[in-house]
Amino acid sequence: MEQVKIIELKESILEDNDKDAQVLRDELKGKGTCLINLMSGPGSGKTTTLLKLKDQFAGRISWGVMEADIDSDVDAIRLKEAGVPSIQLHTGGMCHLDADMTRQGLRSFDRDDLDLIFLENIGNLVCPAEFDTGAAINMTILSVPEGDDKPVKYPLMYEVADIMVVNKIDTLPVFDFDRERMERAVYERNPDMKIFYISALTGEGVPELADYLVERVKECNQ
Amino acid sequence: MEQVKIIELKESILEDNDKDAQVLRDELKGKGTCLINLMSGPGSGKTTTLLKLKDQFAGRISWGVMEADIDSDVDAIRLKEAGVPSIQLHTGGMCHLDADMTRQGLRSFDRDDLDLIFLENIGNLVCPAEFDTGAAINMTILSVPEGDDKPVKYPLMYEVADIMVVNKIDTLPVFDFDRERMERAVYERNPDMKIFYISALTGEGVPELADYLVERVKECNQ
């Protein structure tokens, strides 16, 4: 099995995370690296979606992934085995990353040459939404089996996200998922949300998502 | 639509949650009420499982539900409409409940006559596992679509739980879920875990789970 670099993050001592996040965002802009904070509940398919984007990104943008987890390195290994530059960040039990922790990860990753870095946040719909990581773009994934009521139950996640991916649409025939009800709840909280429907398993909808992300990354690094 | 009682919980001021949790556990024992702390990620089917247990519990034990959520009261309404005594607890953004918050909920619920109260915790695999709520039993649900790797990624949840329910087994043909790999990871962390496989949609496995819970509740209240 491949070895991945594992970074044990230290808890931040900075008091003003919002200010620190803005500083980090400006630094990254200066370096021409677009950081996307990828959030979702556990098992919605964050890593699988990234793996599926790989072929679509090939030859268009250079990219890598910082995988954050409480424990384990299974996701970073999956990405590394697929040839995607990645490191594993361990939060030591904490259920989110803030800007200082993200900076610790970026320093260890040490890849100033990439157009795009995904921060795959802890699988959690609550805490990650509360902390600005310094990312230019917040992206959230909801998978069909989780249910269409998540925007009602975890409103902050859908307020802070810029892009929403609805994953596992191949399972729509199996689950009672009301797309209109979900969209209504999302747009009520966030009229500017950009929503994509994909299956990271079959690849449906992934090219459209990739095209949009490539454009956003270019804008982000201008 | 039915109206449910909504309680806005206050953040605890007590310093020693573990001690407070033990006091609450003893109080509940004295009252003959078994408290089960039900935890899982978002959308694994906590409320649907409870609704499916209803017919199985009928005539055997009296029970109710305290629904904890960041926001909304959709779950408590579903339970109340089904005739299950329930109240809605709002955590004001916090991603877990501790013993003091649980006590606030129990006081507002004010049902000393029930054999069993479920505390349906916030949908989250991280924070809820870190706080003893004073419950006699910790129960966790993992749904098949979330993936078999959750015990590896969120180990504490599977260390603190006494009972694990694997839900949505009707979707096993659709997802790549390795039951043996999952069980290995669980038993490694918790050799005493009691695991049940159910479909809260079709009802498969629910009678066995209900029988076990009825016995545990009786033991709990002896």
Contacts between the chains, C-beta under 8 A, distances in Angstrom:
chain1	res1	chain2	res2	distance
A	41	B	41	5.2
A	41	B	42	4.2
A	41	B	43	6.6
A	41	B	123	7.1
A	42	B	41	4.2
A	42	B	125	5.1
A	42	B	146	5.7
A	42	B	147	7.9
A	42	B	150	5.8
A	42	B	153	7.1
A	42	B	154	6.7
A	43	B	41	6.6
A	43	B	143	7.9
A	43	B	145	6.5
A	43	B	146	3.0
A	43	B	147	4.5
A	43	B	150	6.4
A	69	B	153	5.7
A	70	B	126	6.3
A	70	B	153	6.7
A	70	B	154	6.1
A	70	B	155	7.3
A	70	B	156	7.4
A	71	B	152	7.5
A	71	B	153	6.7
A	71	B	154	7.8
A	71	B	155	5.4
A	72	B	149	7.8
A	72	B	152	4.8
A	72	B	153	5.2
A	72	B	155	7.9
A	74	B	149	5.8
A	74	B	152	6.1
A	74	B	153	7.0
A	93	B	126	7.8
A	93	B	130	7.2
A	93	B	156	7.3
A	95	B	95	6.6
A	95	B	124	7.3
A	95	B	126	3.8
A	95	B	127	5.4
A	122	B	126	6.5
A	123	B	41	7.1
A	123	B	125	6.8
A	123	B	153	7.0
A	123	B	154	7.6
A	124	B	95	7.3
A	124	B	124	5.7
A	124	B	125	7.2
A	124	B	126	5.6
A	124	B	127	8.0
A	125	B	42	5.2
A	125	B	123	6.9
A	125	B	124	7.3
A	126	B	70	6.4
A	126	B	93	7.8
A	126	B	95	3.8
A	126	B	122	6.6
A	126	B	124	5.6
A	126	B	127	7.3
A	127	B	95	5.4
A	127	B	124	8.0
A	127	B	126	7.4
A	127	B	127	6.9
A	130	B	93	7.3
A	143	B	43	7.9
A	143	B	145	6.6
A	145	B	43	6.6
A	145	B	143	6.6
A	145	B	145	3.6
A	145	B	146	7.8
A	145	B	168	6.9
A	145	B	171	7.1
A	146	B	42	5.7
A	146	B	43	3.0
A	146	B	145	7.7
A	147	B	42	7.9
A	147	B	43	4.5
A	149	B	72	7.8
A	149	B	74	5.9
A	150	B	42	5.9
A	150	B	43	6.4
A	152	B	71	7.5
A	152	B	72	4.9
A	152	B	74	6.2
A	153	B	42	7.1
A	153	B	69	5.8
A	153	B	70	6.6
A	153	B	71	6.6
A	153	B	72	5.2
A	153	B	74	7.1
A	153	B	123	7.1
A	154	B	42	6.7
A	154	B	70	6.1
A	154	B	71	7.8
A	154	B	123	7.7
A	155	B	70	7.4
A	155	B	71	5.5
A	156	B	70	7.5
A	156	B	93	7.3
A	168	B	145	6.9
A	170	B	174	7.9
A	171	B	145	7.1
A	171	B	171	7.1
A	171	B	174	5.8
A	174	B	170	7.9
A	174	B	171	5.8
A	174	B	174	6.0
